[in-house]
């Protein structure tokens, strides 16, 4: 995945990715130049995992859509994402439905 140039969308809904998987995917996102949509809904990702993903988004220039709905993300994780979006100009669709955000 890290250097894959053909895959455009990756749907990993309900796969128990958790923070460990989010960390792996963050490493992939920093270098991947083809993925435009990533579906991570219902994967038990917490603020820890989403903060690592957010840091990767600062460097990613191709991802346009990210679905993080139905995870365990609170205000802390949402804030990390908001900070990352200041540096990311390509992500234009982000779903955080049904998380722990106030």
N, C-alpha and C positions, 0 to 999 in steps of 0.2 A: 504493500500500500504506500509506503513512504515515497517510492519513486515511480509508482504506477501512473501512466499518462492516459489511460483509456477510461477508467471508472469515473463516472460523473455523479452518481448518487449511491449512497450507502445507507440502507435501512437496517438498523439493529434494535428495533423496538422489542421490549420484553426479553432481553438476553442476560439480565443480571450483570451488566457491564461493571457497575460500581465505580468507585474512585480509582481502583487499579487499572481497569480498562480505559477509563477516561484519561489517565496519565499516558497510557500507551498511545491512544488516539491523538492526544495533544502533540506528542512527538511526531506522529505521522503528519498532522496538519501543518506543522511548521515548514515542511519541505514539499508537501504534495502540491502539484500545480494543475490538477485536473478536477478534483472533487468539488462539486458545486452545491451539493445538498447532503446533510448528515442528519439522520433520524436517530436520536438517542432517548426517545420517550420511554418511560417506565423501566428505568435501569438502576434505581437506587443510588443515583449520583448525588453526592452531598456538596456542601460549600467547598470542601477541599478539592474534589475532582473538578468542579466547575471553575474554580479559580485557576487551576492548572490549564484547563481548556481556554479560559479567557486570555491567559498569557500567550498561548499559541496563536490565538486569533489576532494578536497584535502584529504577527509576522505573516499570516496567511493572506494571500491576495486573490484567491479564487472562490472560496466558499461564499455562497449567496444566501443559503438557507440553513438554519439550525433549529431542530426541534428538541427541546429539553423538557417537554411537558411531563407531568406526573413523576417527578423525581423528588428529591429531598433538599431542594435548594431554598435557602432563606434569604433575607435581606442582604446578608453578607455576600453570598454568591451573586445575587443580582447586581450589587454594587461593583463587584469585580468585573462582571460582564459590561456594565455601563462604562467603566474606565477603559476597558479594552476597545470598546467601540469608538472611542475618540481617535484611536490609531488605525482602526480598520475601516476602509472605505468601500469594501465590496459586499459585506454582509448586509442584506436589505430585508431579511425575514428572520425573525427570532420568536419562537414560541416558548413561553414559560408557564403555560396554563397548568393549574392544579399542582402548584408547589407550595412552599411554606412562606411565601412572600407576603408581607403585610401591605 
